[in-house]
Amino acid sequence: MNYLGFDTETHLIAADQPAPRLVCSSFAWEGENGERADALCLRDNTVENFRYWAEQTDYTFVLHNAAFDMTVMVVNYPELLPLILDLYKSRRIVDTQLNERLHYLARNSYQFETLKFSMAHCYERHMGVDISGTKTGDDIWRLRYNELDGVPLAEWPADPITYAKDDAWHTLEIWNAQQYKFGDHLEDLFYQVEADFFLRIMTVVGFQTDPEAHAALTQRVRDNINAAMPTLLGKGLYVANKKKMEEGHDFPYTKKKAIFEKLIIEAAAKADMEPPRNEPTEKMLAEGKEEGSISCGKEAVSLLMPYCDILKTYNAISADLTNQTKYLKPLDVVRMHAQFNVLVATGRTSSYKPNAQNFPREEGYRECLVADPGHLLLAIDYDFIELVSLAYATKELLGLPVEELGLYQTINQGKDPHLVTALEILKADGVTDYQTYEDILAAHEAEVELVDKTRQMAKAPNFGYPGGMGAPTFIEFARGYGMFLTLEEAEKLKAAWMSAFPEMAKYFEYVGDMESDADGFTVHQLSTDRVRAGAPFCAACNSFFQGLTADGAKRGIIETGRMCYGDEAFAGCSQKLFIHDEIIFQIPDYEDADKRQEVVDAFEGAMVSGMQAVMPGMKVGVGSTLTRIWMKKAKSRYDSMGRLDVYEG
């Protein structure tokens, strides 16, 4: 296989234009004798040259941040979309940035999370040459190509021509150096690269906002804050900030750390406990201080607010204070263009500007996002999928007979794992009304309050304890489920969970016995060749099933993305957001309910098959809702023919 370096130069990226207008493209390849060969093409002749190289089937395109350049090509030349989809499907697009990240993840998680992976950083690591001078500064050509848009190439200065050609060539040099240093690229690279492309299309397509819903939410948040501020100001927790007031800040106040710490100490004294503290910093330890500073974080506030009315008042608005910056401002746009990082250490994705994968739980935030006119939002999420992947991991790793794998049996027999754990919790509490799964299932279907409350409680150990955490850490985790536990209660829940799925003791033993060094454990991901080195114990426990879920979900993204953008049967459909175990699609508001159901069935099937590709033999379920606005409370609704119908709220 031969390799072709490829890069684009564009107008500046803007918040509302994540795939800006192309100015030129550059190609680089090795000549017959290994010499450097390259070409720069202006906007008008880029398509012709791109098609030429795509037809050379013995060449693979090499890019650094391929998703950006390829979405630029699609937006500027929609007619190239089928060709680009085929390049991805035939594995003829690779990404030096993602390749670098995968290989450093396999060496050390800490390096993966702290190293920088820009082209300049990768080039210096491999070639020993610092090219950052051409990429930083106020007057560099990288930020000025818009000045050359429409200018004949003969009239271009030499520097922007050299810069564009060098970018393509540097990418090719990095790729060659990576092959030499790391060996063959990983199979997982192709899945990461293609999933990254579809995630970037989500960013480019964006999500329409509802200005009226945003205005109502903004007013509600400000009213909440304004109602609390007289109390917080009166007690000195906040003071007016004159500079912020003059600049017109929405929240022109400064929090007084000393007052906050004093409130924490006083509340802890009332609770007859030591005040919570942060871990001491290296500087503190060097100075002989064994205790860290007083913790003023949300966990400390949640723990102590029953003993301090001021902390309770602060807690009531702390989410509003955070959310007005993280979400209200980013949603004050015509379309939200959330961005994604396709690979974090666990194998999962992340999101930013704003974090669309962690929208506030409070009603009103999701509801600011709506379908485009004439369309509906189809949300499909996997059923307790990390428990499914955990069940698969225990089967593959432990070598036990399936009869001894409680979670595996639970999943593949179609049982609800939360009810299975709830049954053990009730037994531990001395409740004798439910002895079998059938007993508790019947009570759940009859909406027995005790059973439903216990099932909700069971979600915390089911999702928390598989990560290897101890009871003290679980106490903090459980607060996210609205549970405030004592150490005894946390340990009791763990015992009930282990009783439900006794193979988990052997799972933790397996992880503890894995290959390790001073930096942590090395996780060889099931079903792929991805490796995570230097993982602490809990991270290693999580990685097996979280990484597996992420791999399956990315395959679901790929399969449904190919359908949305490469199959006429799904014309008008698009992917809007990806949220770990859920994809939100936009589909036409079909007049024909049968056609709508066909589309729903096809997307559900593709997501299931994508997940089963990495955990064959597992029973994978999904649930779907249809709405006109994105809402947390949406439920599946069906018409008289059993077809998914629109939930109107």
Secondary structure, DSSP 8 states (H G I E B T S, - for coil): -EEEEEEEEES--BTTBSS--EEEEEEEEE-TTS-EEEEEEEHHHHHHHHHHHHH-TTEEEEESSHHHHHHHHHHH-GGGHHHHHHHHHTT-EEEHHHHHHHHHHTT-HHHHHHS--SHHHHHHHHH----GGGTSSTT-GGG-GGGGTT--GGGS-HHHHHHHHHHHHHHHHHHHHHHHHH-S--HHHHHHHHHHHHHHHHHHH-EEB-HHHHHHHHHHHHHHHHHHHHHHHHTTSEEE-HHHHHTT-SS-EEE-HHHHHHHHHHHHHHTTS---B----HHHHHTT--S--B--SHHHHHHHGGG-HHHHHHHHHHHHHHHIIIIITTTSSSEE--EEES--TTS--EEESS-TTS--SSTTSGGGBB--TTEEEEEEEESSHHHHHHHHHHHHHH---GGG-HHHHHHHTT--HHHHHHHHHHHHTT--S--SHHHHHHHHHTT-HHHHHHHHHHHHHHHHGGGT--HHHHHHHHGGGT----HHHHHHHHHHHHHH-TTHHHHHHHHHTS-EETTEEEEE-TTS--EEEEE-HHHHHHHHHHHHHHHHHHHHHHHHHHHHHH-GGGTT-EEEEE-SSEEEEEEE--S-HHHHHHHHHHHHHHHHHHHHTTSTT----EEEEEESB--TT---EE-TTS-EEB---
